[in-house]
């Protein structure tokens, strides 16, 4: 992860002519969070598939399997985030009071990952080519979401509304990223992320109750 951050910072920093002391903390924070999100969703697709032996033999709550995958990736994220203090110290980035908002931000991010992983696990158990489709979509999404580039670069035009305003992953990323960078997420970021988490969890858990008796047959 550290090598990836260093390489991307040098390459994209030189291409976009961004000051490395400002660009490095932005890229490091973005990549660590995005890696957590992308890996969780990719592996979330396989939550039921890789646990087919257990599902066919034991009657457990079906939410346990996506939750197990999410917990594993959360632990990996906890190891990767140790890089950030080193990056901030190296680049001279100051930590401000906004860092305390990282806690509700990361909890909202995890809540949104959880319900998306449930939906992906159900659909992937029924249609086995879905994991490959999701993997390809995430590879494209990383370029249209401001992970390597600043959101401000788009200005306030229609392209900004399309890639930022209508991109839920942008808002989910912002509520966890901005507090670490010494900034405050906007009301729009909080409102969209919270609404998605609440609505998504209700829908995903309702779907899980509806299909829990069918998953074993799909597998």
C-alpha positions, 0 to 999 in steps of 0.5 A, a space after each residue: 500500500 505504501 509503495 502504491 501511494 508513493 508511486 501514484 503520488 509521484 506520477 500524478 503529482 508530476 502530471 497534474 503539477 500538484 505540490 507533493 506536500 499537499 497531494 501526498 496526504 490527499 492521495 494516501 487518504 483516498 487510496 486507503 479508503 478506496 481500497 477498503 471500499 473496493 476490496 469489500 465490495 469485490 469480496 462481498 460478491 463472494 460472501 455466500 459463494 465461498 461459504 456454500 458448505 456452511 450455508 448448506 449445513 447450518 441455519 445461521 443468519 444470512 447477514 453473518 456471511 457479508 458481515 464476516 467479509 466486512 470485518 476481515 476487510 475492516 481489520 486490513 483497513 486498520 493496518 493500512 491506516 497506520 500509514 497516514 500518520 507517517 505520511 502526515 509527518 513527512 508532508 507536514 500536514 497538520 491534524 485539526 479538530 475535524 479529525 474527530 468527525 472521522 469516527 461518524 464518517 467511517 461508521 457511515 461508510 461501513 454501514 453503506 458497504 454492509 448493505 451493498 455487500 448484502 445485495 451483491 452477495 444475493 445477486 452473485 449467488 443467483 447469477 455467477 457472472 456478477 462478481 466479474 461485472 462488479 470488479 470491472 465497474 469498480 475499476 472504471 469507477 475509481 477514475 470517475 470518482 475523485 480518488 487521484 484528482 481533486 474534486 475542485 478541478 471540475 469546477 461547477 458545471 454539469 460535469 461536476 454535477 454528474 461525477 460528484 453530485 450524482 455519484 454516491 461513492 463520492 459522498 461516502 468517500 468524502 465523509 471519511 476523507 475530509 475529516 482526516 485532511 483537516 476539512 469538514 464534509 458538507 451538509 450534502 455529503 452527510 445527508 446523502 450518505 446517511 440517507 443511503 445507509 438508512 434506506 439501504 440497510 432496510 432494503 437489504 435486510 428485507 431482501 435477505 429475509 425474503 431469499 434466505 431459504 433460496 440461497 442454499 439452492 442457488 449455491 
